[in-house]
């Protein structure tokens, strides 16, 4: 069992390294606008560190068009199968 858990944890850590090696400034948040994920490139682009913003309301951090009423998630989640 410990070997399986070690493999799962190693795969998760490797996936994190792969995501952080991408060039895009990716962020993710939940329906309540709490920032869940903030990639290294997003840190460089915004000047915020992930420790500063994860768990905070993205509207309070970024405000305006980036995370305001015009944000894609404001209208709710898309219906399954729609684009």
PyMOL Python script that loads the backbone (N, CA, C, O; Angstrom):
from pymol import cmd

cmd.read_pdbstr("""\
ATOM      1  N   UNK A   1       0.821  -1.193   0.000  1.00  0.00           N
ATOM      2  CA  UNK A   1       0.000   0.000   0.000  1.00  0.00           C
ATOM      3  C   UNK A   1       0.864   1.254   0.000  1.00  0.00           C
ATOM      4  O   UNK A   1       0.547   2.203  -0.718  1.00  0.00           O
ATOM      5  N   UNK A   2       1.922   1.294   0.763  1.00  0.00           N
ATOM      6  CA  UNK A   2       2.794   2.468   0.819  1.00  0.00           C
ATOM      7  C   UNK A   2       3.442   2.734  -0.533  1.00  0.00           C
ATOM      8  O   UNK A   2       3.612   3.891  -0.921  1.00  0.00           O
ATOM      9  N   UNK A   3       3.804   1.676  -1.256  1.00  0.00           N
ATOM     10  CA  UNK A   3       4.412   1.842  -2.570  1.00  0.00           C
ATOM     11  C   UNK A   3       3.421   2.495  -3.533  1.00  0.00           C
ATOM     12  O   UNK A   3       3.796   3.377  -4.306  1.00  0.00           O
ATOM     13  N   UNK A   4       2.161   2.068  -3.489  1.00  0.00           N
ATOM     14  CA  UNK A   4       1.134   2.662  -4.343  1.00  0.00           C
ATOM     15  C   UNK A   4       0.960   4.148  -4.013  1.00  0.00           C
ATOM     16  O   UNK A   4       0.919   4.983  -4.916  1.00  0.00           O
ATOM     17  N   UNK A   5       0.860   4.471  -2.749  1.00  0.00           N
ATOM     18  CA  UNK A   5       0.706   5.864  -2.330  1.00  0.00           C
ATOM     19  C   UNK A   5       1.914   6.694  -2.769  1.00  0.00           C
ATOM     20  O   UNK A   5       1.757   7.826  -3.225  1.00  0.00           O
ATOM     21  N   UNK A   6       3.106   6.137  -2.632  1.00  0.00           N
ATOM     22  CA  UNK A   6       4.314   6.843  -3.075  1.00  0.00           C
ATOM     23  C   UNK A   6       4.259   7.134  -4.568  1.00  0.00           C
ATOM     24  O   UNK A   6       4.651   8.219  -4.999  1.00  0.00           O
ATOM     25  N   UNK A   7       3.777   6.181  -5.363  1.00  0.00           N
ATOM     26  CA  UNK A   7       3.671   6.373  -6.816  1.00  0.00           C
ATOM     27  C   UNK A   7       2.644   7.456  -7.153  1.00  0.00           C
ATOM     28  O   UNK A   7       2.875   8.289  -8.029  1.00  0.00           O
ATOM     29  N   UNK A   8       1.516   7.437  -6.452  1.00  0.00           N
ATOM     30  CA  UNK A   8       0.479   8.445  -6.698  1.00  0.00           C
ATOM     31  C   UNK A   8       1.006   9.837  -6.348  1.00  0.00           C
ATOM     32  O   UNK A   8       0.817  10.781  -7.115  1.00  0.00           O
ATOM     33  N   UNK A   9       1.655   9.969  -5.211  1.00  0.00           N
ATOM     34  CA  UNK A   9       2.191  11.257  -4.797  1.00  0.00           C
ATOM     35  C   UNK A   9       3.287  11.741  -5.739  1.00  0.00           C
ATOM     36  O   UNK A   9       3.372  12.934  -6.030  1.00  0.00           O
ATOM     37  N   UNK A  10       4.128  10.823  -6.216  1.00  0.00           N
ATOM     38  CA  UNK A  10       5.177  11.192  -7.167  1.00  0.00           C
ATOM     39  C   UNK A  10       4.563  11.660  -8.483  1.00  0.00           C
ATOM     40  O   UNK A  10       5.040  12.625  -9.080  1.00  0.00           O
ATOM     41  N   UNK A  11       3.506  10.983  -8.941  1.00  0.00           N
ATOM     42  CA  UNK A  11       2.840  11.382 -10.178  1.00  0.00           C
ATOM     43  C   UNK A  11       2.207  12.762 -10.026  1.00  0.00           C
ATOM     44  O   UNK A  11       2.262  13.577 -10.948  1.00  0.00           O
ATOM     45  N   UNK A  12       1.604  13.028  -8.865  1.00  0.00           N
ATOM     46  CA  UNK A  12       0.995  14.341  -8.612  1.00  0.00           C
ATOM     47  C   UNK A  12       2.061  15.432  -8.619  1.00  0.00           C
ATOM     48  O   UNK A  12       1.853  16.492  -9.208  1.00  0.00           O
ATOM     49  N   UNK A  13       3.189  15.187  -7.979  1.00  0.00           N
ATOM     50  CA  UNK A  13       4.280  16.171  -7.949  1.00  0.00           C
ATOM     51  C   UNK A  13       4.819  16.406  -9.350  1.00  0.00           C
ATOM     52  O   UNK A  13       5.120  17.543  -9.716  1.00  0.00           O
ATOM     53  N   UNK A  14       4.944  15.341 -10.139  1.00  0.00           N
ATOM     54  CA  UNK A  14       5.435  15.465 -11.513  1.00  0.00           C
ATOM     55  C   UNK A  14       4.465  16.274 -12.363  1.00  0.00           C
ATOM     56  O   UNK A  14       4.890  17.098 -13.172  1.00  0.00           O
ATOM     57  N   UNK A  15       3.179  16.051 -12.190  1.00  0.00           N
ATOM     58  CA  UNK A  15       2.181  16.821 -12.929  1.00  0.00           C
ATOM     59  C   UNK A  15       2.288  18.300 -12.576  1.00  0.00           C
ATOM     60  O   UNK A  15       2.173  19.157 -13.453  1.00  0.00           O
ATOM     61  N   UNK A  16       2.506  18.602 -11.309  1.00  0.00           N
ATOM     62  CA  UNK A  16       2.689  19.999 -10.898  1.00  0.00           C
ATOM     63  C   UNK A  16       3.894  20.629 -11.559  1.00  0.00           C
ATOM     64  O   UNK A  16       3.838  21.787 -11.973  1.00  0.00           O
ATOM     65  N   UNK A  17       4.986  19.884 -11.665  1.00  0.00           N
ATOM     66  CA  UNK A  17       6.184  20.410 -12.340  1.00  0.00           C
ATOM     67  C   UNK A  17       5.919  20.643 -13.825  1.00  0.00           C
ATOM     68  O   UNK A  17       6.395  21.624 -14.397  1.00  0.00           O
ATOM     69  N   UNK A  18       5.167  19.750 -14.441  1.00  0.00           N
ATOM     70  CA  UNK A  18       4.833  19.912 -15.861  1.00  0.00           C
ATOM     71  C   UNK A  18       3.973  21.153 -16.056  1.00  0.00           C
ATOM     72  O   UNK A  18       4.239  21.956 -16.950  1.00  0.00           O
ATOM     73  N   UNK A  19       2.938  21.319 -15.224  1.00  0.00           N
ATOM     74  CA  UNK A  19       2.073  22.506 -15.337  1.00  0.00           C
ATOM     75  C   UNK A  19       2.888  23.776 -15.158  1.00  0.00           C
ATOM     76  O   UNK A  19       2.676  24.747 -15.884  1.00  0.00           O
ATOM     77  N   UNK A  20       3.810  23.790 -14.213  1.00  0.00           N
ATOM     78  CA  UNK A  20       4.589  24.995 -13.957  1.00  0.00           C
ATOM     79  C   UNK A  20       5.621  25.272 -15.039  1.00  0.00           C
ATOM     80  O   UNK A  20       6.166  26.374 -15.094  1.00  0.00           O
ATOM     81  N   UNK A  21       5.902  24.306 -15.896  1.00  0.00           N
ATOM     82  CA  UNK A  21       6.860  24.546 -16.970  1.00  0.00           C
ATOM     83  C   UNK A  21       6.188  25.141 -18.209  1.00  0.00           C
ATOM     84  O   UNK A  21       6.878  25.548 -19.144  1.00  0.00           O
ATOM     85  N   UNK A  22       4.866  25.197 -18.230  1.00  0.00           N
ATOM     86  CA  UNK A  22       4.148  25.794 -19.354  1.00  0.00           C
ATOM     87  C   UNK A  22       4.376  27.302 -19.373  1.00  0.00           C
ATOM     88  O   UNK A  22       4.737  27.886 -18.351  1.00  0.00           O
ATOM     89  N   UNK A  23       4.174  27.919 -20.495  1.00  0.00           N
ATOM     90  CA  UNK A  23       4.411  29.354 -20.632  1.00  0.00           C
ATOM     91  C   UNK A  23       3.178  30.199 -20.297  1.00  0.00           C
ATOM     92  O   UNK A  23       3.300  31.413 -20.132  1.00  0.00           O
ATOM     93  N   UNK A  24       2.008  29.593 -20.195  1.00  0.00           N
ATOM     94  CA  UNK A  24       0.781  30.351 -19.962  1.00  0.00           C
ATOM     95  C   UNK A  24       0.618  30.719 -18.485  1.00  0.00           C
ATOM     96  O   UNK A  24       1.030  29.975 -17.595  1.00  0.00           O
ATOM     97  N   UNK A  25       0.015  31.871 -18.250  1.00  0.00           N
ATOM     98  CA  UNK A  25      -0.278  32.323 -16.892  1.00  0.00           C
ATOM     99  C   UNK A  25      -1.654  31.837 -16.469  1.00  0.00           C
ATOM    100  O   UNK A  25      -2.612  32.611 -16.468  1.00  0.00           O
ATOM    101  N   UNK A  26      -1.761  30.589 -16.116  1.00  0.00           N
ATOM    102  CA  UNK A  26      -3.041  29.961 -15.816  1.00  0.00           C
ATOM    103  C   UNK A  26      -3.449  30.215 -14.369  1.00  0.00           C
ATOM    104  O   UNK A  26      -2.646  30.097 -13.444  1.00  0.00           O
ATOM    105  N   UNK A  27      -4.719  30.565 -14.204  1.00  0.00           N
ATOM    106  CA  UNK A  27      -5.320  30.650 -12.880  1.00  0.00           C
ATOM    107  C   UNK A  27      -6.620  29.849 -12.920  1.00  0.00           C
ATOM    108  O   UNK A  27      -7.199  29.647 -13.988  1.00  0.00           O
ATOM    109  N   UNK A  28      -7.069  29.399 -11.765  1.00  0.00           N
ATOM    110  CA  UNK A  28      -8.346  28.693 -11.678  1.00  0.00           C
ATOM    111  C   UNK A  28      -9.040  29.132 -10.401  1.00  0.00           C
ATOM    112  O   UNK A  28      -8.401  29.397  -9.382  1.00  0.00           O
ATOM    113  N   UNK A  29     -10.352  29.204 -10.479  1.00  0.00           N
ATOM    114  CA  UNK A  29     -11.126  29.581  -9.297  1.00  0.00           C
ATOM    115  C   UNK A  29     -12.426  28.799  -9.280  1.00  0.00           C
ATOM    116  O   UNK A  29     -12.818  28.212 -10.288  1.00  0.00           O
ATOM    117  N   UNK A  30     -13.100  28.791  -8.126  1.00  0.00           N
ATOM    118  CA  UNK A  30     -14.366  28.088  -8.007  1.00  0.00           C
ATOM    119  C   UNK A  30     -15.520  29.047  -8.313  1.00  0.00           C
ATOM    120  O   UNK A  30     -15.290  30.200  -8.678  1.00  0.00           O
ATOM    121  N   UNK A  31     -16.761  28.570  -8.162  1.00  0.00           N
ATOM    122  CA  UNK A  31     -17.923  29.390  -8.480  1.00  0.00           C
ATOM    123  C   UNK A  31     -18.083  30.588  -7.540  1.00  0.00           C
ATOM    124  O   UNK A  31     -18.769  31.553  -7.875  1.00  0.00           O
ATOM    125  N   UNK A  32     -17.457  30.526  -6.376  1.00  0.00           N
ATOM    126  CA  UNK A  32     -17.502  31.655  -5.452  1.00  0.00           C
ATOM    127  C   UNK A  32     -16.339  32.630  -5.687  1.00  0.00           C
ATOM    128  O   UNK A  32     -16.100  33.529  -4.881  1.00  0.00           O
ATOM    129  N   UNK A  33     -15.630  32.442  -6.787  1.00  0.00           N
ATOM    130  CA  UNK A  33     -14.511  33.276  -7.232  1.00  0.00           C
ATOM    131  C   UNK A  33     -13.264  33.130  -6.366  1.00  0.00           C
ATOM    132  O   UNK A  33     -12.355  33.953  -6.478  1.00  0.00           O
ATOM    133  N   UNK A  34     -13.184  32.115  -5.507  1.00  0.00           N
ATOM    134  CA  UNK A  34     -11.971  31.886  -4.721  1.00  0.00           C
ATOM    135  C   UNK A  34     -10.908  31.272  -5.623  1.00  0.00           C
ATOM    136  O   UNK A  34     -11.160  30.282  -6.311  1.00  0.00           O
ATOM    137  N   UNK A  35      -9.727  31.864  -5.614  1.00  0.00           N
ATOM    138  CA  UNK A  35      -8.636  31.375  -6.453  1.00  0.00           C
ATOM    139  C   UNK A  35      -8.130  30.059  -5.878  1.00  0.00           C
ATOM    140  O   UNK A  35      -7.758  29.978  -4.707  1.00  0.00           O
ATOM    141  N   UNK A  36      -8.122  29.030  -6.723  1.00  0.00           N
ATOM    142  CA  UNK A  36      -7.691  27.693  -6.317  1.00  0.00           C
ATOM    143  C   UNK A  36      -6.299  27.358  -6.824  1.00  0.00           C
ATOM    144  O   UNK A  36      -5.561  26.606  -6.188  1.00  0.00           O
ATOM    145  N   UNK A  37      -5.950  27.914  -7.960  1.00  0.00           N
ATOM    146  CA  UNK A  37      -4.676  27.577  -8.611  1.00  0.00           C
ATOM    147  C   UNK A  37      -4.110  28.819  -9.266  1.00  0.00           C
ATOM    148  O   UNK A  37      -4.834  29.579  -9.909  1.00  0.00           O
ATOM    149  N   UNK A  38      -2.829  29.021  -9.102  1.00  0.00           N
ATOM    150  CA  UNK A  38      -2.164  30.210  -9.630  1.00  0.00           C
ATOM    151  C   UNK A  38      -0.772  29.795 -10.060  1.00  0.00           C
ATOM    152  O   UNK A  38       0.113  29.605  -9.226  1.00  0.00           O
ATOM    153  N   UNK A  39      -0.578  29.653 -11.368  1.00  0.00           N
ATOM    154  CA  UNK A  39       0.664  29.133 -11.909  1.00  0.00           C
ATOM    155  C   UNK A  39       1.811  30.122 -11.822  1.00  0.00           C
ATOM    156  O   UNK A  39       1.600  31.327 -11.679  1.00  0.00           O
ATOM    157  N   UNK A  40       2.994  29.615 -11.907  1.00  0.00           N
ATOM    158  CA  UNK A  40       4.211  30.426 -11.802  1.00  0.00           C
ATOM    159  C   UNK A  40       4.226  31.584 -12.801  1.00  0.00           C
ATOM    160  O   UNK A  40       4.615  32.696 -12.444  1.00  0.00           O
ATOM    161  N   UNK A  41       3.813  31.342 -14.034  1.00  0.00           N
ATOM    162  CA  UNK A  41       3.794  32.412 -15.033  1.00  0.00           C
ATOM    163  C   UNK A  41       2.766  33.483 -14.664  1.00  0.00           C
ATOM    164  O   UNK A  41       2.971  34.663 -14.950  1.00  0.00           O
ATOM    165  N   UNK A  42       1.671  33.083 -14.037  1.00  0.00           N
ATOM    166  CA  UNK A  42       0.689  34.059 -13.553  1.00  0.00           C
ATOM    167  C   UNK A  42       1.316  34.942 -12.477  1.00  0.00           C
ATOM    168  O   UNK A  42       1.014  36.132 -12.386  1.00  0.00           O
ATOM    169  N   UNK A  43       2.183  34.354 -11.671  1.00  0.00           N
ATOM    170  CA  UNK A  43       2.905  35.151 -10.674  1.00  0.00           C
ATOM    171  C   UNK A  43       3.757  36.219 -11.353  1.00  0.00           C
ATOM    172  O   UNK A  43       3.757  37.381 -10.947  1.00  0.00           O
ATOM    173  N   UNK A  44       4.475  35.812 -12.384  1.00  0.00           N
ATOM    174  CA  UNK A  44       5.348  36.747 -13.092  1.00  0.00           C
ATOM    175  C   UNK A  44       4.534  37.854 -13.770  1.00  0.00           C
ATOM    176  O   UNK A  44       4.911  39.025 -13.722  1.00  0.00           O
ATOM    177  N   UNK A  45       3.429  37.483 -14.394  1.00  0.00           N
ATOM    178  CA  UNK A  45       2.617  38.446 -15.132  1.00  0.00           C
ATOM    179  C   UNK A  45       1.888  39.441 -14.224  1.00  0.00           C
ATOM    180  O   UNK A  45       1.716  40.605 -14.585  1.00  0.00           O
ATOM    181  N   UNK A  46       1.462  38.980 -13.052  1.00  0.00           N
ATOM    182  CA  UNK A  46       0.649  39.833 -12.182  1.00  0.00           C
ATOM    183  C   UNK A  46       1.442  40.502 -11.065  1.00  0.00           C
ATOM    184  O   UNK A  46       1.022  41.529 -10.531  1.00  0.00           O
ATOM    185  N   UNK A  47       2.588  39.921 -10.712  1.00  0.00           N
ATOM    186  CA  UNK A  47       3.352  40.443  -9.586  1.00  0.00           C
ATOM    187  C   UNK A  47       2.913  39.884  -8.241  1.00  0.00           C
ATOM    188  O   UNK A  47       3.522  40.195  -7.218  1.00  0.00           O
ATOM    189  N   UNK A  48       1.859  39.060  -8.226  1.00  0.00           N
ATOM    190  CA  UNK A  48       1.414  38.404  -7.003  1.00  0.00           C
ATOM    191  C   UNK A  48       2.024  37.011  -6.912  1.00  0.00           C
ATOM    192  O   UNK A  48       2.272  36.380  -7.940  1.00  0.00           O
ATOM    193  N   UNK A  49       2.268  36.524  -5.706  1.00  0.00           N
ATOM    194  CA  UNK A  49       2.680  35.137  -5.540  1.00  0.00           C
ATOM    195  C   UNK A  49       1.440  34.291  -5.272  1.00  0.00           C
ATOM    196  O   UNK A  49       0.413  34.805  -4.830  1.00  0.00           O
ATOM    197  N   UNK A  50       1.542  33.001  -5.539  1.00  0.00           N
ATOM    198  CA  UNK A  50       0.389  32.137  -5.282  1.00  0.00           C
ATOM    199  C   UNK A  50       0.028  32.130  -3.806  1.00  0.00           C
ATOM    200  O   UNK A  50      -1.147  32.013  -3.459  1.00  0.00           O
ATOM    201  N   UNK A  51       1.015  32.254  -2.935  1.00  0.00           N
ATOM    202  CA  UNK A  51       0.718  32.301  -1.504  1.00  0.00           C
ATOM    203  C   UNK A  51      -0.105  33.529  -1.129  1.00  0.00           C
ATOM    204  O   UNK A  51      -0.864  33.501  -0.160  1.00  0.00           O
ATOM    205  N   UNK A  52       0.044  34.598  -1.892  1.00  0.00           N
ATOM    206  CA  UNK A  52      -0.714  35.823  -1.622  1.00  0.00           C
ATOM    207  C   UNK A  52      -2.168  35.725  -2.074  1.00  0.00           C
ATOM    208  O   UNK A  52      -3.039  36.351  -1.469  1.00  0.00           O
ATOM    209  N   UNK A  53      -2.452  34.951  -3.127  1.00  0.00           N
ATOM    210  CA  UNK A  53      -3.785  35.002  -3.728  1.00  0.00           C
ATOM    211  C   UNK A  53      -4.627  33.743  -3.598  1.00  0.00           C
ATOM    212  O   UNK A  53      -5.854  33.836  -3.642  1.00  0.00           O
ATOM    213  N   UNK A  54      -4.022  32.570  -3.441  1.00  0.00           N
ATOM    214  CA  UNK A  54      -4.822  31.349  -3.357  1.00  0.00           C
ATOM    215  C   UNK A  54      -5.746  31.439  -2.145  1.00  0.00           C
ATOM    216  O   UNK A  54      -5.318  31.735  -1.030  1.00  0.00           O
ATOM    217  N   UNK A  55      -7.023  31.173  -2.400  1.00  0.00           N
ATOM    218  CA  UNK A  55      -8.040  31.240  -1.361  1.00  0.00           C
ATOM    219  C   UNK A  55      -8.781  32.559  -1.306  1.00  0.00           C
ATOM    220  O   UNK A  55      -9.804  32.669  -0.631  1.00  0.00           O
ATOM    221  N   UNK A  56      -8.268  33.577  -2.019  1.00  0.00           N
ATOM    222  CA  UNK A  56      -8.914  34.890  -2.024  1.00  0.00           C
ATOM    223  C   UNK A  56      -9.904  35.012  -3.169  1.00  0.00           C
ATOM    224  O   UNK A  56      -9.813  34.282  -4.156  1.00  0.00           O
ATOM    225  N   UNK A  57     -10.845  35.929  -3.039  1.00  0.00           N
ATOM    226  CA  UNK A  57     -11.808  36.240  -4.086  1.00  0.00           C
ATOM    227  C   UNK A  57     -11.059  36.934  -5.229  1.00  0.00           C
ATOM    228  O   UNK A  57     -10.422  37.965  -5.014  1.00  0.00           O
ATOM    229  N   UNK A  58     -11.131  36.381  -6.426  1.00  0.00           N
ATOM    230  CA  UNK A  58     -10.373  36.945  -7.546  1.00  0.00           C
ATOM    231  C   UNK A  58     -10.816  38.365  -7.868  1.00  0.00           C
ATOM    232  O   UNK A  58     -10.010  39.164  -8.346  1.00  0.00           O
ATOM    233  N   UNK A  59     -12.080  38.696  -7.616  1.00  0.00           N
ATOM    234  CA  UNK A  59     -12.545  40.064  -7.870  1.00  0.00           C
ATOM    235  C   UNK A  59     -11.868  41.046  -6.924  1.00  0.00           C
ATOM    236  O   UNK A  59     -11.552  42.169  -7.317  1.00  0.00           O
ATOM    237  N   UNK A  60     -11.645  40.637  -5.693  1.00  0.00           N
ATOM    238  CA  UNK A  60     -10.976  41.521  -4.738  1.00  0.00           C
ATOM    239  C   UNK A  60      -9.492  41.663  -5.072  1.00  0.00           C
ATOM    240  O   UNK A  60      -8.898  42.712  -4.822  1.00  0.00           O
ATOM    241  N   UNK A  61      -8.899  40.622  -5.629  1.00  0.00           N
ATOM    242  CA  UNK A  61      -7.476  40.673  -5.991  1.00  0.00           C
ATOM    243  C   UNK A  61      -7.283  41.446  -7.283  1.00  0.00           C
ATOM    244  O   UNK A  61      -6.449  42.350  -7.344  1.00  0.00           O
ATOM    245  N   UNK A  62      -8.048  41.099  -8.324  1.00  0.00           N
ATOM    246  CA  UNK A  62      -7.827  41.663  -9.654  1.00  0.00           C
ATOM    247  C   UNK A  62      -8.855  42.721 -10.046  1.00  0.00           C
ATOM    248  O   UNK A  62      -8.532  43.654 -10.780  1.00  0.00           O
ATOM    249  N   UNK A  63     -10.086  42.584  -9.564  1.00  0.00           N
ATOM    250  CA  UNK A  63     -11.146  43.536  -9.882  1.00  0.00           C
ATOM    251  C   UNK A  63     -11.409  43.661 -11.373  1.00  0.00           C
ATOM    252  O   UNK A  63     -10.892  42.876 -12.168  1.00  0.00           O
ATOM    253  N   UNK A  64     -12.196  44.628 -11.745  1.00  0.00           N
ATOM    254  CA  UNK A  64     -12.430  45.000 -13.132  1.00  0.00           C
ATOM    255  C   UNK A  64     -12.815  43.873 -14.067  1.00  0.00           C
ATOM    256  O   UNK A  64     -13.455  42.901 -13.666  1.00  0.00           O
ATOM    257  N   UNK A  65     -12.418  44.015 -15.313  1.00  0.00           N
ATOM    258  CA  UNK A  65     -12.813  43.106 -16.383  1.00  0.00           C
ATOM    259  C   UNK A  65     -12.266  41.688 -16.188  1.00  0.00           C
ATOM    260  O   UNK A  65     -12.922  40.715 -16.560  1.00  0.00           O
ATOM    261  N   UNK A  66     -11.084  41.570 -15.614  1.00  0.00           N
ATOM    262  CA  UNK A  66     -10.465  40.246 -15.472  1.00  0.00           C
ATOM    263  C   UNK A  66     -11.298  39.327 -14.595  1.00  0.00           C
ATOM    264  O   UNK A  66     -11.405  38.133 -14.873  1.00  0.00           O
ATOM    265  N   UNK A  67     -11.879  39.863 -13.556  1.00  0.00           N
ATOM    266  CA  UNK A  67     -12.645  39.022 -12.638  1.00  0.00           C
ATOM    267  C   UNK A  67     -13.847  39.803 -12.113  1.00  0.00           C
ATOM    268  O   UNK A  67     -14.050  39.903 -10.903  1.00  0.00           O
ATOM    269  N   UNK A  68     -14.621  40.342 -13.006  1.00  0.00           N
ATOM    270  CA  UNK A  68     -15.819  41.074 -12.623  1.00  0.00           C
ATOM    271  C   UNK A  68     -17.042  40.459 -13.261  1.00  0.00           C
ATOM    272  O   UNK A  68     -17.024  39.276 -13.602  1.00  0.00           O
ATOM    273  N   UNK A  69     -18.097  41.220 -13.433  1.00  0.00           N
ATOM    274  CA  UNK A  69     -19.331  40.694 -14.021  1.00  0.00           C
ATOM    275  C   UNK A  69     -19.144  40.159 -15.435  1.00  0.00           C
ATOM    276  O   UNK A  69     -19.927  39.318 -15.878  1.00  0.00           O
ATOM    277  N   UNK A  70     -18.131  40.625 -16.149  1.00  0.00           N
ATOM    278  CA  UNK A  70     -17.911  40.167 -17.525  1.00  0.00           C
ATOM    279  C   UNK A  70     -17.108  38.869 -17.590  1.00  0.00           C
ATOM    280  O   UNK A  70     -16.923  38.320 -18.676  1.00  0.00           O
ATOM    281  N   UNK A  71     -16.628  38.370 -16.456  1.00  0.00           N
ATOM    282  CA  UNK A  71     -15.848  37.132 -16.460  1.00  0.00           C
ATOM    283  C   UNK A  71     -16.723  35.987 -16.955  1.00  0.00           C
ATOM    284  O   UNK A  71     -17.930  35.974 -16.714  1.00  0.00           O
ATOM    285  N   UNK A  72     -16.122  35.038 -17.640  1.00  0.00           N
ATOM    286  CA  UNK A  72     -16.877  33.942 -18.244  1.00  0.00           C
ATOM    287  C   UNK A  72     -17.713  33.167 -17.243  1.00  0.00           C
ATOM    288  O   UNK A  72     -18.802  32.711 -17.593  1.00  0.00           O
ATOM    289  N   UNK A  73     -17.251  33.001 -16.019  1.00  0.00           N
ATOM    290  CA  UNK A  73     -17.973  32.188 -15.050  1.00  0.00           C
ATOM    291  C   UNK A  73     -19.164  32.916 -14.439  1.00  0.00           C
ATOM    292  O   UNK A  73     -19.963  32.287 -13.745  1.00  0.00           O
ATOM    293  N   UNK A  74     -19.309  34.199 -14.669  1.00  0.00           N
ATOM    294  CA  UNK A  74     -20.360  34.984 -14.018  1.00  0.00           C
ATOM    295  C   UNK A  74     -21.749  34.494 -14.371  1.00  0.00           C
ATOM    296  O   UNK A  74     -22.668  34.594 -13.558  1.00  0.00           O
ATOM    297  N   UNK A  75     -21.915  33.968 -15.568  1.00  0.00           N
ATOM    298  CA  UNK A  75     -23.226  33.493 -16.002  1.00  0.00           C
ATOM    299  C   UNK A  75     -23.495  32.065 -15.548  1.00  0.00           C
ATOM    300  O   UNK A  75     -24.550  31.519 -15.872  1.00  0.00           O
ATOM    301  N   UNK A  76     -22.610  31.458 -14.831  1.00  0.00           N
ATOM    302  CA  UNK A  76     -22.791  30.084 -14.384  1.00  0.00           C
ATOM    303  C   UNK A  76     -22.013  29.111 -15.253  1.00  0.00           C
ATOM    304  O   UNK A  76     -21.351  29.498 -16.216  1.00  0.00           O
ATOM    305  N   UNK A  77     -22.107  27.864 -14.896  1.00  0.00           N
ATOM    306  CA  UNK A  77     -21.393  26.826 -15.639  1.00  0.00           C
ATOM    307  C   UNK A  77     -22.125  26.503 -16.933  1.00  0.00           C
ATOM    308  O   UNK A  77     -23.355  26.541 -16.971  1.00  0.00           O
ATOM    309  N   UNK A  78     -21.387  26.186 -17.998  1.00  0.00           N
ATOM    310  CA  UNK A  78     -22.040  25.826 -19.257  1.00  0.00           C
ATOM    311  C   UNK A  78     -22.769  24.503 -19.124  1.00  0.00           C
ATOM    312  O   UNK A  78     -22.397  23.661 -18.307  1.00  0.00           O
ATOM    313  N   UNK A  79     -23.786  24.324 -19.909  1.00  0.00           N
ATOM    314  CA  UNK A  79     -24.522  23.063 -19.919  1.00  0.00           C
ATOM    315  C   UNK A  79     -23.619  21.970 -20.490  1.00  0.00           C
ATOM    316  O   UNK A  79     -22.797  22.245 -21.363  1.00  0.00           O
ATOM    317  N   UNK A  80     -23.764  20.732 -20.004  1.00  0.00           N
ATOM    318  CA  UNK A  80     -22.946  19.640 -20.543  1.00  0.00           C
ATOM    319  C   UNK A  80     -23.094  19.537 -22.059  1.00  0.00           C
ATOM    320  O   UNK A  80     -24.205  19.590 -22.586  1.00  0.00           O
ATOM    321  N   UNK A  81     -21.982  19.393 -22.744  1.00  0.00           N
ATOM    322  CA  UNK A  81     -21.980  19.246 -24.198  1.00  0.00           C
ATOM    323  C   UNK A  81     -21.994  20.568 -24.954  1.00  0.00           C
ATOM    324  O   UNK A  81     -21.860  20.571 -26.177  1.00  0.00           O
ATOM    325  N   UNK A  82     -22.154  21.688 -24.262  1.00  0.00           N
ATOM    326  CA  UNK A  82     -22.164  22.986 -24.964  1.00  0.00           C
ATOM    327  C   UNK A  82     -20.758  23.557 -24.984  1.00  0.00           C
ATOM    328  O   UNK A  82     -19.900  23.147 -24.202  1.00  0.00           O
ATOM    329  N   UNK A  83     -20.528  24.506 -25.883  1.00  0.00           N
ATOM    330  CA  UNK A  83     -19.210  25.155 -25.990  1.00  0.00           C
ATOM    331  C   UNK A  83     -19.376  26.614 -26.086  1.00  0.00           C
ATOM    332  O   UNK A  83     -18.389  27.342 -26.184  1.00  0.00           O
TER     333      UNK A  83
END
""", "prot")
cmd.dss("prot")
cmd.show_as("cartoon", "prot")
cmd.util.cbc("prot")
cmd.orient("prot")
